[in-house]
Amino acid sequence: MLTEAYDTEKYALIYRLFVMDFLKVNYQDAQASTLFTETLHQSGFAVLTNHSIAADTIFETYQEWAHFFNTPDKHLYTFEPNVQSGYFPFRSEQAKGCDRPDLKEFYHLYGWSQLPEGMSDRTWQLFHLLVELATELLGWIEAASPPILQGSEQVVPLHQMIADSQATVLRILHYPPLTFAPEGSVRAAAHEDINLITLLPAATATGLEICDRQGNWQAVPCHAGDLIVNIGDMLQLASQGYYPSTTHRVVNPVGEAALKSRYSMPLFLHPRSDVILSKGITAKDYLQQRLREIGLL
């Protein structure tokens, strides 16, 4: 009876999170890990509040990158396909299955990358804070997961997947003002992330939407200080679908909002390249396949 009562209370809390506060979980809450992992299991998305990363750190990092994207020097850092580090020009990427490039430009920063000349180490501070928090959240996921993610002959435990990984990347995105948008093009077409989990500090403007289980698009709140977390395809594969990689997109704004830039900074937490995600599928092979599908290889 005690277990049944606890489960009823837990799911009532989750229901309120879904209906009233859109998957919001207070990082400081005593039940945070339970609510967080169950929310990810149900929807693949969660919004974390009152977390450990200062809003000022995020805001100041956005300011530095806004300056970078608005100077011609950005082209000095154009990426090489075999490295995937550096600046990706406007309309470099298109979503899997989409026939039009996204209306965005971005910069990939790995732990071994170099920042553009003249930038402070603030981005590195944010990078390491996000990796630290992502590692903790992955520990929550592992502790609450079915046996498939607790280690087997084919799949290693989650905490071992990310040990010494060189593939985790911070993507700094700029969606320019929509002074001209080809018909049918959007800032980011519907897609799923490739990696294990994604941590996304609130963007500088609205536009992010997720597709719910009924096939309806739901706008994700964009409040300064919020941290959006979502499941990627690699974790969906490794968990045999227990954690769903939910489809999401960034829609075009209208009116005056269309004349303003939008910036966002997702951290994509990746396993080591040799990690086996599922029988016969390594993280490296899976990533290479997906990069080819979205036009980056």
C-alpha positions as a printed NumPy array, in Angstrom:
array([[  0.   ,   0.   ,   0.   ],
       [  2.867,   2.384,   0.81 ],
       [  4.46 ,   1.814,  -2.621],
       [  1.118,   2.297,  -4.359],
       [  0.473,   5.517,  -2.462],
       [  3.954,   6.806,  -3.291],
       [  3.51 ,   6.   ,  -6.981],
       [  0.147,   7.759,  -7.041],
       [  1.658,  10.845,  -5.457],
       [  4.652,  10.762,  -7.793],
       [  2.572,  10.548, -10.949],
       [  0.234,  13.259,  -9.676],
       [  3.264,  15.533,  -9.331],
       [  4.442,  14.621, -12.822],
       [  0.966,  15.281, -14.209],
       [  0.987,  18.763, -12.679],
       [  4.45 ,  19.371, -14.118],
       [  3.205,  18.459, -17.586],
       [ -0.085,  20.332, -17.509],
       [  0.73 ,  23.414, -15.432],
       [  4.459,  24.084, -15.563],
       [  5.536,  22.357, -18.744],
       [  7.914,  19.687, -17.459],
       [  9.601,  22.04 , -14.982],
       [ 11.724,  20.435, -12.269],
       [ 13.353,  22.385,  -9.434],
       [ 16.971,  21.215,  -9.176],
       [ 16.899,  21.992,  -5.426],
       [ 13.782,  19.859,  -4.797],
       [ 14.26 ,  16.762,  -2.626],
       [ 12.483,  14.725,  -5.308],
       [ 14.304,  16.373,  -8.216],
       [ 16.099,  13.27 ,  -9.497],
       [ 12.885,  11.191,  -9.45 ],
       [ 10.767,  13.842, -11.147],
       [ 13.495,  14.654, -13.647],
       [ 14.104,  11.08 , -14.8  ],
       [ 10.407,  10.204, -14.934],
       [  9.706,  13.336, -16.972],
       [ 12.438,  12.346, -19.428],
       [ 11.025,   8.823, -19.602],
       [  7.561,  10.172, -20.374],
       [  8.402,  12.966, -22.814],
       [ 12.14 ,  13.07 , -23.549],
       [ 12.233,  16.719, -22.379],
       [ 12.491,  18.564, -19.053],
       [ 13.045,  22.151, -17.935],
       [ 15.382,  22.445, -14.953],
       [ 15.118,  25.497, -12.697],
       [ 17.279,  26.74 ,  -9.792],
       [ 20.289,  24.823, -11.097],
       [ 23.957,  25.493, -10.371],
       [ 24.903,  27.678, -13.375],
       [ 24.669,  31.437, -12.834],
       [ 22.462,  33.411, -15.228],
       [ 25.191,  36.07 , -15.546],
       [ 27.652,  33.51 , -16.911],
       [ 25.168,  32.521, -19.608],
       [ 24.214,  36.12 , -20.476],
       [ 27.83 ,  37.312, -20.753],
       [ 28.732,  34.336, -22.94 ],
       [ 25.873,  35.171, -25.275],
       [ 27.151,  38.747, -25.501],
       [ 30.625,  37.656, -26.592],
       [ 29.307,  35.325, -29.276],
       [ 26.854,  37.924, -30.57 ],
       [ 29.869,  40.102, -31.286],
       [ 31.691,  37.204, -32.996],
       [ 28.809,  36.37 , -35.341],
       [ 28.466,  40.014, -36.349],
       [ 32.048,  40.376, -37.608],
       [ 33.515,  39.13 , -40.927],
       [ 36.408,  37.502, -39.022],
       [ 34.132,  34.552, -38.254],
       [ 34.966,  33.158, -41.698],
       [ 38.607,  32.786, -40.628],
       [ 37.459,  29.898, -38.404],
       [ 35.416,  27.934, -40.95 ],
       [ 35.269,  24.255, -39.988],
       [ 36.921,  21.341, -41.768],
       [ 34.52 ,  18.395, -42.336],
       [ 36.899,  15.786, -40.916],
       [ 37.315,  17.799, -37.7  ],
       [ 33.829,  19.323, -37.184],
       [ 35.277,  22.106, -35.024],
       [ 34.94 ,  25.802, -35.763],
       [ 32.533,  28.058, -37.635],
       [ 29.712,  26.643, -39.791],
       [ 28.398,  29.282, -42.225],
       [ 24.76 ,  30.25 , -42.676],
       [ 22.619,  27.413, -44.116],
       [ 25.342,  24.752, -43.666],
       [ 23.028,  22.194, -42.093],
       [ 19.685,  20.677, -42.923],
       [ 17.63 ,  18.358, -40.763],
       [ 17.516,  14.649, -41.571],
       [ 14.852,  14.088, -44.22 ],
       [ 14.479,  17.806, -44.956],
       [ 15.235,  19.248, -48.413],
       [ 16.071,  22.788, -47.261],
       [ 18.939,  24.058, -45.088],
       [ 18.17 ,  25.637, -41.714],
       [ 18.342,  29.429, -41.364],
       [ 21.239,  29.469, -38.91 ],
       [ 25.004,  29.642, -38.494],
       [ 26.957,  28.16 , -35.595],
       [ 30.284,  27.369, -33.979],
       [ 31.373,  23.977, -32.603],
       [ 33.564,  23.976, -29.507],
       [ 35.008,  20.712, -28.182],
       [ 37.197,  20.264, -25.133],
       [ 40.209,  20.242, -27.464],
       [ 39.083,  23.161, -29.665],
       [ 40.391,  26.712, -29.705],
       [ 38.296,  29.803, -29.141],
       [ 38.384,  32.592, -31.712],
       [ 41.139,  35.09 , -31.034],
       [ 40.258,  37.829, -28.578],
       [ 37.537,  35.954, -26.701],
       [ 37.739,  35.574, -22.919],
       [ 37.706,  32.212, -21.131],
       [ 34.056,  32.764, -20.129],
       [ 32.888,  30.253, -22.756],
       [ 35.252,  27.638, -21.321],
       [ 33.858,  28.304, -17.857],
       [ 30.341,  27.679, -19.157],
       [ 31.471,  24.614, -21.112],
       [ 32.953,  22.951, -18.023],
       [ 29.988,  23.89 , -15.823],
       [ 27.588,  22.355, -18.337],
       [ 29.662,  19.17 , -18.655],
       [ 29.816,  18.863, -14.864],
       [ 26.051,  19.275, -14.524],
       [ 25.363,  16.956, -17.481],
       [ 27.493,  14.277, -15.842],
       [ 25.454,  14.584, -12.649],
       [ 22.161,  14.414, -14.544],
       [ 23.362,  11.368, -16.463],
       [ 24.057,   9.78 , -13.075],
       [ 20.423,  10.448, -12.106],
       [ 19.302,   8.809, -15.335],
       [ 21.538,   5.79 , -14.829],
       [ 20.334,   5.249, -11.253],
       [ 16.688,   5.298, -12.348],
       [ 17.086,   3.258, -15.521],
       [ 16.156,  -0.33 , -16.383],
       [ 18.926,  -2.978, -16.484],
       [ 19.787,  -2.295, -20.128],
       [ 21.533,   0.929, -19.043],
       [ 23.233,  -0.572, -16.001],
       [ 25.727,  -2.572, -18.038],
       [ 25.685,  -5.753, -20.105],
       [ 27.95 ,  -7.679, -22.411],
       [ 27.108,  -5.299, -25.236],
       [ 26.445,  -1.967, -23.527],
       [ 28.556,  -0.331, -20.811],
       [ 26.999,   1.731, -17.983],
       [ 26.246,   5.353, -18.805],
       [ 28.947,   6.828, -16.582],
       [ 31.525,   4.703, -18.403],
       [ 30.232,   5.827, -21.805],
       [ 31.315,   9.438, -21.245],
       [ 34.616,   8.748, -19.442],
       [ 37.406,  10.585, -21.34 ],
       [ 35.032,  11.425, -24.205],
       [ 36.431,  13.895, -26.741],
       [ 33.174,  14.116, -28.683],
       [ 31.067,  16.296, -26.341],
       [ 30.471,  19.629, -28.052],
       [ 29.081,  23.058, -27.202],
       [ 27.237,  24.456, -30.216],
       [ 26.82 ,  28.225, -30.206],
       [ 23.985,  29.089, -32.581],
       [ 23.026,  32.333, -34.275],
       [ 19.687,  32.657, -36.056],
       [ 19.978,  35.941, -37.995],
       [ 17.085,  38.373, -38.517],
       [ 14.67 ,  37.09 , -41.16 ],
       [ 15.058,  39.897, -43.668],
       [ 14.746,  37.199, -46.324],
       [ 13.58 ,  33.614, -45.849],
       [ 13.173,  31.258, -48.81 ],
       [  9.705,  29.747, -48.962],
       [  9.456,  26.7  , -46.717],
       [ 12.719,  27.423, -44.854],
       [ 12.751,  27.669, -41.069],
       [ 15.315,  28.453, -38.401],
       [ 15.594,  24.774, -37.455],
       [ 13.444,  22.118, -39.119],
       [ 11.945,  19.291, -37.082],
       [ 14.685,  16.95 , -35.88 ],
       [ 15.997,  14.806, -33.041],
       [ 19.409,  15.274, -31.411],
       [ 22.11 ,  12.688, -32.101],
       [ 23.863,  12.481, -28.722],
       [ 23.042,  11.042, -25.26 ],
       [ 21.525,  14.131, -23.603],
       [ 21.445,  17.823, -24.475],
       [ 21.659,  20.703, -22.009],
       [ 20.357,  23.993, -23.353],
       [ 20.514,  27.237, -21.353],
       [ 17.463,  29.341, -22.203],
       [ 17.894,  31.015, -25.59 ],
       [ 17.731,  34.773, -26.084],
       [ 14.293,  34.518, -27.725],
       [ 11.368,  32.135, -28.019],
       [ 10.843,  29.753, -30.922],
       [ 11.697,  26.279, -29.602],
       [  8.829,  23.779, -29.88 ],
       [  8.516,  20.059, -29.14 ],
       [  6.147,  17.527, -30.631],
       [  4.093,  15.752, -27.958],
       [  2.808,  12.19 , -28.037],
       [ -0.42 ,  13.313, -29.719],
       [  1.531,  14.911, -32.56 ],
       [  0.861,  18.468, -31.406],
       [  3.569,  21.125, -31.314],
       [  4.088,  22.737, -27.903],
       [  6.086,  25.926, -27.315],
       [  8.883,  25.541, -24.76 ],
       [  9.081,  28.391, -22.206],
       [ 12.105,  30.642, -22.575],
       [ 12.794,  32.166, -19.165],
       [ 16.272,  33.437, -18.295],
       [ 17.932,  30.95 , -15.956],
       [ 15.979,  27.91 , -17.162],
       [ 17.918,  24.938, -18.475],
       [ 16.243,  22.667, -21.021],
       [ 17.327,  19.017, -21.045],
       [ 16.376,  16.502, -23.704],
       [ 17.167,  12.949, -24.713],
       [ 19.172,  12.264, -27.87 ],
       [ 19.007,   9.37 , -30.309],
       [ 22.062,   7.643, -28.831],
       [ 20.402,   7.28 , -25.43 ],
       [ 17.13 ,   6.244, -27.045],
       [ 19.043,   3.503, -28.871],
       [ 21.022,   2.39 , -25.83 ],
       [ 17.899,   2.312, -23.645],
       [ 15.877,   0.409, -26.263],
       [ 13.399,   3.278, -26.382],
       [ 12.883,   3.638, -22.624],
       [ 14.023,   7.266, -22.991],
       [ 12.456,   8.811, -26.13 ],
       [ 14.349,  11.224, -28.346],
       [ 11.595,  13.757, -28.901],
       [ 11.243,  15.701, -32.136],
       [ 11.734,  19.465, -31.794],
       [ 12.17 ,  22.525, -33.996],
       [ 12.764,  26.285, -33.953],
       [ 10.011,  28.163, -35.763],
       [ 10.293,  31.481, -37.567],
       [  9.097,  34.493, -35.567],
       [  6.682,  37.033, -36.991],
       [  6.349,  40.788, -36.714],
       [  9.093,  42.778, -35.017],
       [ 10.61 ,  39.605, -33.531],
       [ 11.573,  38.505, -37.051],
       [ 13.932,  41.488, -37.272],
       [ 15.992,  40.339, -34.269],
       [ 18.7  ,  37.713, -33.892],
       [ 18.21 ,  34.639, -31.74 ],
       [ 21.107,  32.902, -29.948],
       [ 21.24 ,  29.549, -28.194],
       [ 23.999,  27.302, -26.773],
       [ 23.19 ,  23.595, -26.491],
       [ 25.761,  21.253, -24.996],
       [ 25.593,  17.855, -26.716],
       [ 26.902,  15.221, -24.317],
       [ 28.476,  12.409, -26.359],
       [ 29.977,   9.05 , -25.4  ],
       [ 33.488,   8.005, -26.413],
       [ 33.731,   6.996, -30.053],
       [ 34.427,   3.323, -29.221],
       [ 31.363,   2.893, -27.002],
       [ 28.859,   0.299, -28.225],
       [ 25.376,   1.811, -28.101],
       [ 23.607,  -1.317, -29.245],
       [ 24.79 ,  -4.633, -30.577],
       [ 27.204,  -3.937, -33.432],
       [ 26.73 ,  -0.141, -33.405],
       [ 29.492,   2.108, -32.038],
       [ 29.046,   5.772, -31.157],
       [ 31.561,   6.753, -33.859],
       [ 29.764,   4.834, -36.617],
       [ 26.398,   6.216, -35.54 ],
       [ 27.672,   9.808, -35.409],
       [ 29.358,   9.579, -38.821],
       [ 26.154,   8.253, -40.372],
       [ 24.077,  11.068, -38.905],
       [ 26.547,  13.798, -39.901],
       [ 26.325,  12.581, -43.481],
       [ 22.518,  12.678, -43.301],
       [ 22.467,  16.332, -42.211],
       [ 25.073,  17.481, -44.731],
       [ 28.025,  18.139, -42.416],
       [ 30.145,  15.311, -43.852]])
